[in-house]
């Protein structure tokens, strides 16, 4: 979960139809991979002209309500824009937590602030809560099995659309995860780090039914930001992801995490994330990879190369929402488009070769200019260096990334020289 401003919120979703698979011979028609970016949300990319965003980004996410940046993006020919919502947690919640409870602020909660049926309670009758910070105060949990909560969510999304009718849908943050965690204790995932376990929801099936009804109440297509806590893909074998109004699932922290670590073979996080992306795409829905870590070129190279291992142009989406050295968040690597893969994995293990993961592409382009064959190579070991094995093509060059954004002239460029080995938790994109 990543908290956004509750009085001006935003996010993204994918269209109902999958993108067509590009013709490898038509690389001039593919200027960038499928991407989304914050636009206006928390002031991200706010100074970038809408026409520029429409040319370089497929999906934008803006603050809720007026969503002025999203509106300009759509008028400039942009493909898709949606707004952020959180139908799971209320924020800005002050004490007391027993009736008459403190009034939570922000969307949804404003409409049910004094209606206890809309919230989850512990065995003493107090609202289940968690302290977050001085700005957001406490979080409380909406009772997604309550029609009162459904109606409040429907009213919230309808009000956002009245302000911003060009929006195509919503993100449902903190939604789509299981009720029970990997420890098997009923409710342990939802109530993790909260003050107590709630009493209103008595089974996983009750949670699934309530959560599904809550999501449906949005009235527009949704991107869910939740999944199996084991990191293996959608919860309950896709029961939320397969809902007809759910278009995609976001993998937050994807490969490059805000906790200042890369996904590696430590705790098997690299394999689990790769296979989670494949699992989401196997349901015919879009998998949104959202790296949240620092944007230095080595970290971005690692995340992007890792993402290319399972890249499918029909379903793969790369989310840019961490500021670069120039204050924007428009990554140059999105202009590197791989085509004609030599292998398409059903499991990431299919790409394991001599200690590294490798995927080769018969044709690649940067900014719609051919660079010839390329390969993504990742050493996901957190301990050991690894040699790059003999590949189908002799690669003599590599891709280097600038630290600044596309908007301020940052580029992905081919430079001479190709490594023979990779250090722990490093990656390279090789070019013939």
GIRA-V625212 format. One line per field, one symbol per residue. ss: DSSP state (H for helix, E for strand, C for the rest). psi: psi as a letter, one per 40 degrees, with the letter a starting at -180 (. if undefined). Layout:
BEGIN
ss: ???
psi: ???
END
This chain:
BEGIN
ss: CCCCCCCCCCECCCCCCCCCCCCHHHHHHCCCCCEEEECCHHHCCCCCCHHHHHHHCCEEEECCCCCHHHHHHHHCCCCEEEEEECCCEEEEECCCCCCCCCCCECCCHHHHCCCHHHECECCCCCECEEEEECCCEEEEEECCCCHHHHHHHHHHHHHHHHHCCCCCEEEEECCCCCCCCCCCCCCCCCCCCCCCCCCCCCCHHHHHHHHHHHHHCCCCEEEEECCCCCCCCCHHHHCCCCCCCEEEEEEECCCEECCCEECCCHHHHHHHHHHHHHHHHHCCCEEEEECCCCCCHHHHHHHHHHHHCCCCCCCEEEEECCCCCCCCCCCHHHHEEEEEECCCCCCHHHHEECCEEEEEEEEEEECCEEEEEEEEEEECCCCCCEECCCCCCCCCEEEEECCCCCCCCCCEEEEECCCCEECCCEEEEEEC
psi: ihhiheegiiaiiiidiiiihihdefdeegdiihiiihgdhfehfdehiddddddehdhihiiabdfddddddddeeidihiihigedhiifhiiieihhiihiiiidddefdehedeihiaeeeihhihhciddebiiihigeehdddddddddddddddddgeeieaihgifieiidhaeeehhedddeheidiiiedheidddddddddddddedeiiihigiaheefeaiiffedddehdehdihhghehdgieefiihaehefdddddddddddddeefihhhhgheaifidddddddddddddehhedehhhhhfhiadeeighhdeeehhiigieihididddehhfeihhhihdhiihffhheaiihhhhhehediiiihihidihheiihihidiiddfeiihihiiihieihihfiiihii.
END
